[in-house]
Amino acid sequence: MNLSDYRHDFAAYNSAIQLAYYKYRSGLENELHLEPIIDRYGDLFTPGAITSLEQAMGDTPENFETERAGLHALLGAARVGFLEAQARRLTEERAHCESTAHIEWRGENVSAFSVTRLIANEPDAFRRRELTARWVDALGVCDDLRAARLESFRQSAKVLGFDSYRALYSHITGTDYELLAALTDRFLERTEAAYSSALAKAAARDLPGVRFNELAQGDYLFFQRMFRLDPVFTAQDLMRTYAAAMNNLGISVEKQKNIYIDAESRPAKYPRAACFIINPPEDVRFIIAPTGGVYDYTTLFHEAGHAQHFGWVSRDLASRHPEFIFSPDYATTEGYAFLLNHLYLDAGWLLEHRPNLRENSARSIVRDLALITTHQVRRYAAKLRYEIGLHDSADFRSDHLAESYRTLQEQATLFRRNAGQYLMDIDDGFYSAAYLRAWAFEAGLREYLRTRYGRRWWAVRRAGDELIDLWSTASRYSIEELARLVGFGEISFDLLADSLIAAMNEG
């Protein structure tokens, strides 16, 4: 195998895949066209190619650390590519099923992808529940395809010599999922009292007429929208705030022609914001589907974290080691996304970027956003515990799994959830674990930056320079390695818990 040629084709394949997903999720195309791409580059992910990569890994001396790290990432990506190639038709059929799903609402035929935005903007609790039920029913028709796709992944993992899908991803990312679940179980315990108390107060204020023990998923989407903050977080100020925040770190977004932000509203646009690394650092795009208010701001900053990360990667690294760009371990880039996202958890930052805001109002906003972040971490802790059971189960079409999903989510978040989402609400590759590791990493990185550059680290250009240096390495290092290299030791869910509890109690 010529590794240089392999890496060149690997980069071209991923660029094509990212572009296809961008067009589909942005609503520019109604179909996800993966098959021609996989057909063209299918030789990258055959068992023979994987064996050649394994041999190359074995032939590379231990002291060639970067090359060995690259080969490990390439091997992981090739194995994932093999799984995806075997499931490609199911992936396209599922995408078609989801993109064509609609509900009837107030005399209109509404795309299922648009329903969560309707729920988030619906003040009536009864209608929120009805919308949620119709949404789940509409997308539930795709469950057989989802289950078949999961079964395909499991069988393909076994073909590659792994006992399970979980074992494959544990090898790829170096993550012990049971150990991680145990750590996040502790996070749930540490944050339970503060979370429950903060949620009760916020629900009484923002969800009138809804009993605390009857909170539902639609209520959370509406609460997260935070209409009362719209005068503070106006649509007109969204991009200006982003530009000002980056400028404080020495980054001029107006000059970043390599980063494109797609904020256009389209009927078939995917409801979740996402970043697409078409040809980094030259072509990075991210989409947001504006819902309104502060949610748009935090979502924009999260995706901007991804975009800045990949927009600053070393051109030499991208050329020589595209596997560090298109890494099968997403935790590193998610950590940087959360770093920008969590600027909104700093009252000092809010006061500087919302000049008409009073200090007590800024602290109130921090409390609410910390509550939302805690909800998200707790929700993903429950997702991880559920996904371990899901991928270890004998049958993906199981009432037991559906009930397990519902119970774990409700216990963690205190919001009722429809059991029918048990196959909808999962992401490939134990992404829940990548998110959780990223949250813990970000807490340490933020504390490190504050200690080194001061309370206003986000306005120090040297801090921006250090971040650019980190971003330039793409995902060469795992977050666990980065934490040790930067100098703040091991990632800590205790630090994450303590920081969120303090923020929820912001006085």
RODO-2510 file (C-alpha; in nm, 4 decimals, decimal comma):
residues 507
     n   res          X          Y          Z
     1     m     0,0000     0,0000     0,0000
     2     n     0,1211     0,3493    -0,0888
     3     l     0,0242     0,5448     0,2221
     4     s     0,0610     0,8816     0,0505
     5     d    -0,1898     0,7820    -0,2191
     6     y    -0,4199     0,6290     0,0415
     7     r    -0,4220     0,9493     0,2450
     8     h    -0,4892     1,1581    -0,0664
     9     d    -0,7913     0,9469    -0,1592
    10     f    -0,9048     0,9349     0,2044
    11     a    -0,9115     1,3156     0,2144
    12     a    -1,0995     1,3337    -0,1177
    13     y    -1,3563     1,0800     0,0035
    14     n    -1,4248     1,2688     0,3260
    15     s    -1,4486     1,6019     0,1469
    16     a    -1,7094     1,4545    -0,0881
    17     i    -1,9042     1,3005     0,2007
    18     q    -1,8994     1,6276     0,3967
    19     l    -2,0216     1,8206     0,0922
    20     a    -2,3024     1,5707     0,0340
    21     y    -2,4156     1,5992     0,3965
    22     y    -2,3925     1,9778     0,3812
    23     k    -2,6195     1,9939     0,0774
    24     y    -2,8669     1,7519     0,2340
    25     r    -2,8802     1,8971     0,5844
    26     s    -2,8835     2,2563     0,4623
    27     g    -3,1965     2,1757     0,2622
    28     l    -3,0271     2,2447    -0,0711
    29     e    -3,0930     1,8860    -0,1804
    30     n    -3,3764     1,6586    -0,0717
    31     e    -3,1783     1,3365    -0,1071
    32     l    -2,8534     1,2239     0,0532
    33     h    -2,6391     1,0962    -0,2325
    34     l    -2,3717     0,8772    -0,0754
    35     e    -2,3679     0,5741    -0,3016
    36     p    -2,1691     0,7282    -0,5909
    37     i    -1,9062     0,8508    -0,3445
    38     i    -1,8765     0,5175    -0,1680
    39     d    -1,8608     0,3376    -0,5016
    40     r    -1,5777     0,5622    -0,6175
    41     y    -1,3708     0,5311    -0,3002
    42     g    -1,4899     0,1924    -0,1772
    43     d    -1,1415     0,0385    -0,2042
    44     l    -1,0317     0,2539     0,0911
    45     f    -1,2418     0,0528     0,3342
    46     t    -1,2152    -0,3072     0,2229
    47     p    -1,0890    -0,5765     0,4617
    48     g    -0,7758    -0,5920     0,2428
    49     a    -0,7078    -0,2196     0,2859
    50     i    -0,7642    -0,2509     0,6599
    51     t    -0,5168    -0,5408     0,6754
    52     s    -0,2575    -0,3328     0,4873
    53     l    -0,3016    -0,0475     0,7368
    54     e    -0,2610    -0,2917     1,0245
    55     q     0,0624    -0,4161     0,8678
    56     a     0,1862    -0,0586     0,8213
    57     m     0,1095     0,0078     1,1859
    58     g     0,3056    -0,2997     1,2888
    59     d     0,6024    -0,1946     1,0752
    60     t     0,6189     0,1597     1,2198
    61     p     0,8637     0,1975     1,5110
    62     e     0,7273     0,3079     1,8486
    63     n     0,9302     0,6300     1,8449
    64     f     0,7504     0,7504     1,5289
    65     e     0,4704     0,8821     1,7480
    66     t     0,2909     1,1072     1,5008
    67     e     0,2951     0,8455     1,2262
    68     r     0,1666     0,5778     1,4630
    69     a    -0,1058     0,8119     1,5897
    70     g    -0,1967     0,8833     1,2293
    71     l    -0,2101     0,5172     1,1361
    72     h    -0,4266     0,4432     1,4398
    73     a    -0,6684     0,7185     1,3292
    74     l    -0,6597     0,5933     0,9689
    75     l    -0,7300     0,2392     1,0842
    76     g    -1,0207     0,3597     1,2945
    77     a    -1,1592     0,5660     1,0077
    78     a    -1,1173     0,2736     0,7653
    79     r    -1,3058     0,0425     0,9983
    80     v    -1,5839     0,2978     1,0364
    81     g    -1,5826     0,3405     0,6587
    82     f    -1,6271    -0,0335     0,6186
    83     l    -1,9309    -0,0243     0,8479
    84     e    -2,0781     0,2702     0,6624
    85     a    -2,0178     0,1117     0,3230
    86     q    -2,2062    -0,2009     0,4239
    87     a    -2,4962     0,0089     0,5531
    88     r    -2,4968     0,2717     0,2787
    89     r    -2,8340     0,1830     0,1265
    90     l    -2,9961     0,1734     0,4690
    91     t    -2,8397     0,5112     0,5479
    92     e    -2,9810     0,6635     0,2306
    93     e    -3,3215     0,5028     0,2816
    94     r    -3,3347     0,6306     0,6383
    95     a    -3,2362     0,9802     0,5244
    96     h    -3,5066     0,9716     0,2552
    97     c    -3,7638     0,8478     0,5074
    98     e    -3,6790     1,1264     0,7518
    99     s    -3,6609     1,4056     0,4939
   100     t    -3,9993     1,3161     0,3467
   101     a    -4,1759     1,2772     0,6821
   102     h    -4,4434     1,5423     0,7440
   103     i    -4,7149     1,6231     0,9942
   104     e    -5,0456     1,7992     0,9499
   105     w    -5,0648     2,1111     1,1626
   106     r    -5,3261     2,3850     1,1454
   107     g    -5,4152     2,2999     0,7897
   108     e    -5,0559     2,2865     0,6676
   109     n    -4,8254     2,0019     0,5708
   110     v    -4,5134     2,0622     0,7804
   111     s    -4,1750     1,8916     0,7345
   112     a    -4,0836     1,6825     1,0385
   113     f    -3,7484     1,8630     1,0400
   114     s    -3,9316     2,1892     1,1150
   115     v    -4,1410     2,0603     1,4043
   116     t    -3,8902     2,1151     1,6856
   117     r    -3,8728     2,4814     1,5858
   118     l    -4,2537     2,4998     1,6047
   119     i    -4,2492     2,3383     1,9495
   120     a    -3,9818     2,5782     2,0750
   121     n    -4,1992     2,8728     1,9718
   122     e    -4,5344     2,7335     2,0945
   123     p    -4,6523     2,8988     2,4210
   124     d    -4,9427     2,6591     2,4763
   125     a    -4,8392     2,3458     2,6690
   126     f    -5,1174     2,1294     2,5261
   127     r    -5,0205     2,2157     2,1692
   128     r    -4,6537     2,1484     2,2502
   129     r    -4,7477     1,7970     2,3609
   130     e    -4,9613     1,7400     2,0537
   131     l    -4,6843     1,8605     1,8234
   132     t    -4,4319     1,6362     1,9976
   133     a    -4,6579     1,3331     1,9659
   134     r    -4,7169     1,3936     1,5952
   135     w    -4,3467     1,4513     1,5377
   136     v    -4,2486     1,1246     1,7061
   137     d    -4,5208     0,9354     1,5163
   138     a    -4,4096     1,0819     1,1832
   139     l    -4,0454     0,9891     1,2319
   140     g    -4,1267     0,6599     1,4023
   141     v    -4,2109     0,5059     1,0640
   142     c    -3,8365     0,5019     0,9954
   143     d    -3,7582     0,2811     1,2960
   144     d    -3,7288    -0,0431     1,1001
   145     l    -3,4613     0,1205     0,8865
   146     r    -3,2835     0,2483     1,1961
   147     a    -3,2874    -0,0952     1,3568
   148     a    -3,1653    -0,2634     1,0379
   149     r    -2,8831    -0,0122     1,0107
   150     l    -2,7750    -0,0747     1,3699
   151     e    -2,7795    -0,4492     1,3055
   152     s    -2,5667    -0,3950     0,9953
   153     f    -2,3124    -0,2023     1,2038
   154     r    -2,3019    -0,4790     1,4618
   155     q    -2,2468    -0,7534     1,2073
   156     s    -1,9806    -0,5521     1,0272
   157     a    -1,7934    -0,4934     1,3536
   158     k    -1,7859    -0,8690     1,4052
   159     v    -1,6579    -0,9232     1,0514
   160     l    -1,3654    -0,6979     1,1474
   161     g    -1,2882    -0,9155     1,4476
   162     f    -1,4517    -0,7181     1,7270
   163     d    -1,6954    -0,8684     1,9746
   164     s    -1,9374    -0,5791     1,9363
   165     y    -1,9957    -0,2317     1,7971
   166     r    -1,9032    -0,0969     2,1406
   167     a    -1,5741    -0,2881     2,1416
   168     l    -1,4869    -0,1441     1,8011
   169     y    -1,5409     0,2164     1,9091
   170     s    -1,3700     0,1599     2,2410
   171     h    -1,0617     0,0524     2,0449
   172     i    -1,0879     0,3483     1,8057
   173     t    -1,1246     0,6195     2,0706
   174     g    -0,9445     0,4525     2,3609
   175     t    -1,2562     0,5007     2,5729
   176     d    -1,3779     0,2551     2,8340
   177     y    -1,7498     0,3284     2,8054
   178     e    -1,8447     0,1494     3,1252
   179     l    -1,5861     0,3502     3,3183
   180     l    -1,7025     0,6716     3,1547
   181     a    -2,0635     0,5864     3,2410
   182     a    -1,9607     0,5306     3,6029
   183     l    -1,7955     0,8753     3,6101
   184     t    -2,1015     1,0395     3,4595
   185     d    -2,3279     0,8542     3,7022
   186     r    -2,1316     1,0322     3,9738
   187     f    -2,1869     1,3601     3,7891
   188     l    -2,5610     1,2908     3,7987
   189     e    -2,5445     1,2357     4,1732
   190     r    -2,3356     1,5482     4,2399
   191     t    -2,5602     1,7788     4,0358
   192     e    -2,9010     1,6281     4,1186
   193     a    -3,0003     1,8568     4,4054
   194     a    -2,8765     2,1796     4,2424
   195     y    -3,0308     2,0877     3,9083
   196     s    -3,3691     1,9937     4,0551
   197     s    -3,3832     2,3122     4,2632
   198     a    -3,2829     2,5402     3,9755
   199     l    -3,5260     2,3691     3,7378
   200     a    -3,8164     2,4020     3,9812
   201     k    -3,7589     2,7772     4,0121
   202     a    -3,7155     2,8298     3,6385
   203     a    -4,0203     2,6183     3,5501
   204     a    -4,2407     2,8067     3,7961
   205     r    -4,1349     3,1321     3,6298
   206     d    -4,1319     3,0352     3,2599
   207     l    -4,3747     2,7428     3,2324
   208     p    -4,6911     2,8644     3,4051
   209     g    -4,9699     2,6128     3,4264
   210     v    -4,7349     2,3141     3,3932
   211     r    -4,6847     2,1101     3,7090
   212     f    -4,3243     2,0327     3,7959
   213     n    -4,3876     1,6581     3,7969
   214     e    -4,5539     1,6819     3,4535
   215     l    -4,2776     1,8601     3,2620
   216     a    -4,2421     1,7181     2,9106
   217     q    -3,9860     1,7336     2,6326
   218     g    -4,1798     2,0044     2,4496
   219     d    -4,1729     2,2171     2,7642
   220     y    -3,7947     2,1933     2,7667
   221     l    -3,7699     2,3029     2,4034
   222     f    -3,9935     2,6001     2,4825
   223     f    -3,8005     2,6836     2,8012
   224     q    -3,4694     2,6613     2,6152
   225     r    -3,6020     2,9158     2,3657
   226     m    -3,6293     3,1802     2,6482
   227     f    -3,8572     3,4342     2,4846
   228     r    -3,8116     3,6811     2,7678
   229     l    -3,4504     3,7305     2,6618
   230     d    -3,5320     3,8207     2,3002
   231     p    -3,4906     4,1969     2,3642
   232     v    -3,1377     4,1239     2,4903
   233     f    -3,0423     3,8765     2,2155
   234     t    -3,1817     4,0260     1,8980
   235     a    -3,1460     3,8685     1,5552
   236     q    -2,9795     4,1843     1,4239
   237     d    -2,6986     4,1583     1,6804
   238     l    -2,6211     3,7885     1,6350
   239     m    -2,3364     3,8130     1,3845
   240     r    -2,2004     4,1351     1,5332
   241     t    -2,1662     3,9676     1,8726
   242     y    -1,9831     3,6740     1,7193
   243     a    -1,7465     3,9051     1,5302
   244     a    -1,6763     4,1116     1,8429
   245     a    -1,6055     3,8033     2,0534
   246     m    -1,3593     3,6674     1,7998
   247     n    -1,1998     4,0088     1,7538
   248     n    -1,1228     4,0178     2,1270
   249     l    -0,9153     3,7050     2,0731
   250     g    -0,7392     3,8608     1,7747
   251     i    -0,9477     3,6861     1,5083
   252     s    -1,1150     3,8932     1,2368
   253     v    -1,4078     3,6901     1,1080
   254     e    -1,4642     3,9373     0,8236
   255     k    -1,1310     3,8276     0,6772
   256     q    -1,1997     3,4550     0,7185
   257     k    -1,3123     3,3780     0,3672
   258     n    -1,2486     3,0092     0,4381
   259     i    -1,5414     2,9900     0,6855
   260     y    -1,8963     3,0186     0,5492
   261     i    -2,2021     3,0520     0,7730
   262     d    -2,5324     2,9287     0,6286
   263     a    -2,8151     3,0854     0,8300
   264     e    -3,0757     3,0804     0,5524
   265     s    -3,4197     2,9409     0,6345
   266     r    -3,5282     2,6491     0,4115
   267     p    -3,8237     2,4106     0,4601
   268     a    -3,6101     2,0957     0,4414
   269     k    -3,3205     2,2324     0,6461
   270     y    -3,2055     2,0015     0,9254
   271     p    -3,3133     2,1371     1,2651
   272     r    -2,9769     2,0767     1,4331
   273     a    -2,6870     2,3114     1,3698
   274     a    -2,3821     2,1431     1,2203
   275     c    -2,0339     2,2156     1,0875
   276     f    -1,9044     2,0624     0,7653
   277     i    -1,5325     2,0412     0,6976
   278     i    -1,5351     2,0302     0,3192
   279     n    -1,1662     2,1027     0,2596
   280     p    -1,0091     2,2447     0,5754
   281     p    -0,8631     2,4883     0,6306
   282     e    -0,9712     2,6297     0,2926
   283     d    -1,3429     2,5430     0,2955
   284     v    -1,5306     2,5104     0,6245
   285     r    -1,9059     2,5664     0,6439
   286     f    -2,1595     2,5582     0,9204
   287     i    -2,5346     2,5744     0,9196
   288     i    -2,7687     2,7066     1,1823
   289     a    -3,1468     2,6905     1,1705
   290     p    -3,2490     3,0063     1,3559
   291     t    -3,5105     2,9470     1,6232
   292     g    -3,4784     3,2868     1,7864
   293     g    -3,3215     3,4541     2,0857
   294     v    -3,0363     3,3361     2,3038
   295     y    -3,0571     2,9789     2,1695
   296     d    -2,9415     3,1066     1,8302
   297     y    -2,6492     3,2820     1,9961
   298     t    -2,5198     2,9833     2,1911
   299     t    -2,5749     2,7510     1,8951
   300     l    -2,3867     2,9837     1,6619
   301     f    -2,0926     3,0017     1,9029
   302     h    -2,0850     2,6233     1,9377
   303     e    -2,0647     2,5663     1,5639
   304     a    -1,8201     2,8544     1,5347
   305     g    -1,5975     2,6635     1,7768
   306     h    -1,5860     2,3771     1,5280
   307     a    -1,5348     2,6135     1,2370
   308     q    -1,2522     2,8057     1,4044
   309     h    -1,0865     2,4783     1,5015
   310     f    -1,0818     2,3489     1,1460
   311     g    -1,0341     2,6903     0,9886
   312     w    -0,6977     2,7218     1,1648
   313     v    -0,5595     2,3719     1,1118
   314     s    -0,2090     2,3539     0,9738
   315     r    -0,2103     2,3225     0,5954
   316     d     0,0913     2,0950     0,6188
   317     l    -0,0838     1,8718     0,8717
   318     a    -0,4019     1,8644     0,6621
   319     s    -0,2001     1,7624     0,3573
   320     r     0,0217     1,5015     0,5235
   321     h    -0,2222     1,3632     0,7818
   322     p    -0,5860     1,4149     0,6764
   323     e    -0,6786     1,1496     0,9333
   324     f    -0,6270     1,4142     1,2031
   325     i    -0,8835     1,6313     1,0252
   326     f    -1,1384     1,3590     0,9571
   327     s    -1,0796     1,1848     1,2863
   328     p    -1,3140     0,9092     1,4065
   329     d    -1,2870     1,0581     1,7592
   330     y    -1,4926     1,3778     1,7759
   331     a    -1,4211     1,4760     2,1364
   332     t    -1,1374     1,7171     2,0575
   333     t    -1,3368     1,9394     1,8246
   334     e    -1,6408     1,9243     2,0533
   335     g    -1,4232     2,0503     2,3379
   336     y    -1,3339     2,3625     2,1396
   337     a    -1,6989     2,4084     2,0404
   338     f    -1,8046     2,4041     2,4057
   339     l    -1,5313     2,6551     2,4944
   340     l    -1,6905     2,9220     2,2749
   341     n    -2,0434     2,8051     2,3558
   342     h    -1,9768     2,8482     2,7296
   343     l    -1,8666     3,2098     2,7035
   344     y    -2,2328     3,2716     2,7819
   345     l    -2,1792     3,1188     3,1262
   346     d    -1,9562     3,4131     3,2196
   347     a    -2,1444     3,7147     3,3568
   348     g    -1,8440     3,9386     3,2899
   349     w    -1,8388     3,8390     2,9255
   350     l    -2,2136     3,8990     2,8950
   351     l    -2,1832     4,2460     3,0446
   352     e    -1,9168     4,3414     2,7914
   353     h    -2,1062     4,2041     2,4926
   354     r    -2,4517     4,3195     2,5985
   355     p    -2,3659     4,6748     2,7135
   356     n    -2,7188     4,7650     2,8236
   357     l    -2,7421     4,4648     3,0526
   358     r    -2,7378     4,5125     3,4289
   359     e    -2,5218     4,2911     3,6459
   360     n    -2,8126     4,1199     3,8216
   361     s    -2,9687     4,0417     3,4821
   362     a    -2,6401     3,8994     3,3536
   363     r    -2,6162     3,6713     3,6548
   364     s    -2,9751     3,5594     3,6023
   365     i    -2,8952     3,4702     3,2405
   366     v    -2,5905     3,2732     3,3544
   367     r    -2,8060     3,0778     3,5995
   368     d    -3,0553     2,9865     3,3284
   369     l    -2,7924     2,8920     3,0710
   370     a    -2,6039     2,6873     3,3290
   371     l    -2,9303     2,5049     3,4008
   372     i    -2,9661     2,4282     3,0296
   373     t    -2,6045     2,3090     3,0078
   374     t    -2,6506     2,0896     3,3137
   375     h    -2,9637     1,9463     3,1544
   376     q    -2,7649     1,8667     2,8407
   377     v    -2,4813     1,6945     3,0264
   378     r    -2,7254     1,4944     3,2373
   379     r    -2,9222     1,4013     2,9267
   380     y    -2,6095     1,2760     2,7516
   381     a    -2,5024     1,0844     3,0587
   382     a    -2,8368     0,9038     3,0350
   383     k    -2,7861     0,8570     2,6597
   384     l    -2,4485     0,6927     2,7158
   385     r    -2,5879     0,4517     2,9739
   386     y    -2,8746     0,3711     2,7378
   387     e    -2,6527     0,3277     2,4302
   388     i    -2,4309     0,0783     2,6125
   389     g    -2,7406    -0,1323     2,6727
   390     l    -2,8700    -0,0689     2,3214
   391     h    -2,5581    -0,1906     2,1440
   392     d    -2,5249    -0,4888     2,3769
   393     s    -2,8874    -0,5949     2,3234
   394     a    -2,9919    -0,8936     2,1160
   395     d    -3,2863    -0,7186     1,9491
   396     f    -3,2996    -0,3510     1,8529
   397     r    -3,6793    -0,3621     1,8152
   398     s    -3,7537    -0,4123     2,1812
   399     d    -4,0128    -0,2718     2,4204
   400     h    -3,7539    -0,3145     2,6943
   401     l    -3,5138    -0,0810     2,5146
   402     a    -3,7868     0,1754     2,4592
   403     e    -3,8782     0,1683     2,8277
   404     s    -3,5117     0,1862     2,9309
   405     y    -3,4628     0,4909     2,7096
   406     r    -3,7657     0,6680     2,8540
   407     t    -3,6800     0,5896     3,2158
   408     l    -3,3149     0,6915     3,1960
   409     q    -3,3986     1,0178     3,0213
   410     e    -3,6738     1,1117     3,2639
   411     q    -3,4658     1,0296     3,5710
   412     a    -3,1750     1,2376     3,4453
   413     t    -3,3619     1,5402     3,3073
   414     l    -3,6925     1,5404     3,5006
   415     f    -3,8728     1,5981     3,1694
   416     r    -4,1065     1,3297     3,0374
   417     r    -3,9968     1,1725     2,7149
   418     n    -4,1761     0,9666     2,4519
   419     a    -4,0436     0,6094     2,4526
   420     g    -4,0982     0,6058     2,0770
   421     q    -3,7763     0,8070     2,0360
   422     y    -3,5580     0,5200     2,1520
   423     l    -3,4116     0,4628     1,8039
   424     m    -3,4382     0,8230     1,6838
   425     d    -3,2401     0,9797     1,9647
   426     i    -2,9023     0,8157     1,9075
   427     d    -2,5976     0,9141     1,7081
   428     d    -2,3418     0,6933     1,5396
   429     g    -2,0137     0,6075     1,7046
   430     f    -2,1070     0,6672     2,0689
   431     y    -2,1136     1,0404     2,0023
   432     s    -2,2703     1,0799     2,3453
   433     a    -1,9389     0,9713     2,4970
   434     a    -1,7456     1,2184     2,2799
   435     y    -1,9737     1,4970     2,4048
   436     l    -1,9294     1,3964     2,7671
   437     r    -1,5511     1,3760     2,7440
   438     a    -1,5527     1,7139     2,5654
   439     w    -1,7569     1,8805     2,8391
   440     a    -1,5117     1,7603     3,1043
   441     f    -1,2138     1,8706     2,8928
   442     e    -1,3626     2,2143     2,8296
   443     a    -1,4116     2,2749     3,2021
   444     g    -1,0407     2,2147     3,2566
   445     l    -0,9317     2,4182     2,9533
   446     r    -1,1473     2,7138     3,0595
   447     e    -1,0014     2,7046     3,4103
   448     y    -0,6503     2,6841     3,2647
   449     l    -0,7087     2,9893     3,0426
   450     r    -0,8565     3,1846     3,3317
   451     t    -0,5607     3,0989     3,5538
   452     r    -0,3004     3,1858     3,2904
   453     y    -0,4555     3,4940     3,1309
   454     g    -0,6881     3,6237     3,3990
   455     r    -1,0632     3,6428     3,4530
   456     r    -1,1056     3,8167     3,1166
   457     w    -0,9026     3,5590     2,9244
   458     w    -1,1522     3,5884     2,6395
   459     a    -1,0284     3,9438     2,5741
   460     v    -0,6563     3,8600     2,5716
   461     r    -0,5003     3,8138     2,2309
   462     r    -0,2292     3,5893     2,3694
   463     a    -0,5075     3,3528     2,4758
   464     g    -0,6361     3,3634     2,1189
   465     d    -0,2855     3,2889     1,9916
   466     e    -0,2609     2,9869     2,2201
   467     l    -0,5984     2,8605     2,1027
   468     i    -0,4913     2,9006     1,7403
   469     d    -0,1803     2,6950     1,8197
   470     l    -0,4021     2,4233     1,9668
   471     w    -0,6482     2,4403     1,6778
   472     s    -0,3648     2,4041     1,4276
   473     t    -0,3045     2,0475     1,5499
   474     a    -0,6582     1,9436     1,4469
   475     s    -0,7327     1,6158     1,6317
   476     r    -0,3720     1,4967     1,6441
   477     y    -0,4184     1,4595     2,0188
   478     s    -0,7083     1,3167     2,2130
   479     i    -0,8587     1,5430     2,4759
   480     e    -0,6989     1,3301     2,7449
   481     e    -0,3572     1,3849     2,5819
   482     l    -0,4267     1,7564     2,5336
   483     a    -0,5202     1,7993     2,8989
   484     r    -0,1839     1,6556     3,0015
   485     l     0,0128     1,8433     2,7319
   486     v    -0,1426     2,1800     2,8122
   487     g    -0,0778     2,1177     3,1780
   488     f    -0,4061     2,0830     3,3635
   489     g    -0,3826     1,7093     3,4191
   490     e    -0,6695     1,4661     3,3823
   491     i    -1,0134     1,5692     3,2601
   492     s    -1,2498     1,5907     3,5548
   493     f    -1,6250     1,5463     3,5826
   494     d    -1,5971     1,6745     3,9386
   495     l    -1,4629     2,0065     3,8092
   496     l    -1,7396     2,0128     3,5485
   497     a    -2,0029     1,9461     3,8153
   498     d    -1,8621     2,2081     4,0529
   499     s    -1,8428     2,4743     3,7813
   500     l    -2,2030     2,4156     3,6714
   501     i    -2,3363     2,4078     4,0282
   502     a    -2,1590     2,7377     4,0957
   503     a    -2,3029     2,8868     3,7780
   504     m    -2,6568     2,7701     3,8631
   505     n    -2,6100     2,9445     4,1987
   506     e    -2,4663     3,2599     4,0359
   507     g    -2,5483     3,5354     4,2801
***
